[in-house]
Amino acid sequence: MNIITHNINQTKIAEIISDEIIIHSPQDSLDLLGNLYYQDFDKIILHQSNLTPDFFDLK
């Protein structure tokens, strides 16, 4: 997993780049959010390919 930093209008944005699924569970997403918040990121860009397909099952 790589993090690309974008600075737009004084907002620090993390773009997550990975060849594999990195969000498998709610805990994975909380861990990622906490880690990025600790690194002073304000927003996150996640690509669909990095999320488990179950993420989009909104039942």
SVG drawing of the C-alpha trace seen along z (x, -y; Angstrom):
<svg xmlns="http://www.w3.org/2000/svg" viewBox="-31 -27 35 36">
<polyline fill="none" stroke="black" stroke-width="0.4" points="0.0,0.0 1.3,-3.4 -0.1,-6.8 0.1,-9.7 -0.3,-13.1 -2.3,-15.8 -2.4,-19.3 -5.4,-21.3 -6.5,-24.6 -4.6,-23.9 -6.3,-20.5 -4.1,-17.5 -5.6,-14.5 -4.4,-10.9 -4.8,-8.8 -4.4,-5.1 -2.7,-3.1 -2.6,0.7 -2.9,3.8 -5.0,5.6 -8.1,5.2 -7.2,3.3 -10.7,2.8 -12.2,6.2 -14.1,5.2 -15.3,2.1 -12.3,2.5 -9.9,2.2 -11.6,-1.1 -11.4,-2.4 -7.7,-1.5 -7.0,-3.2 -8.9,-6.3 -7.2,-6.5 -3.8,-6.1 -4.3,-8.8 -5.9,-11.1 -2.8,-10.7 -0.7,-11.7 -2.7,-14.9 -4.7,-14.0 -8.0,-15.7 -9.6,-13.6 -9.1,-10.2 -9.3,-8.9 -10.0,-5.1 -10.4,-3.3 -13.2,-0.8 -10.6,2.0 -9.3,1.6 -12.7,2.3 -14.3,5.7 -17.4,6.1 -19.5,6.6 -18.8,2.9 -21.4,2.0 -24.1,4.4 -26.2,1.8 -28.9,4.1"/>
</svg>
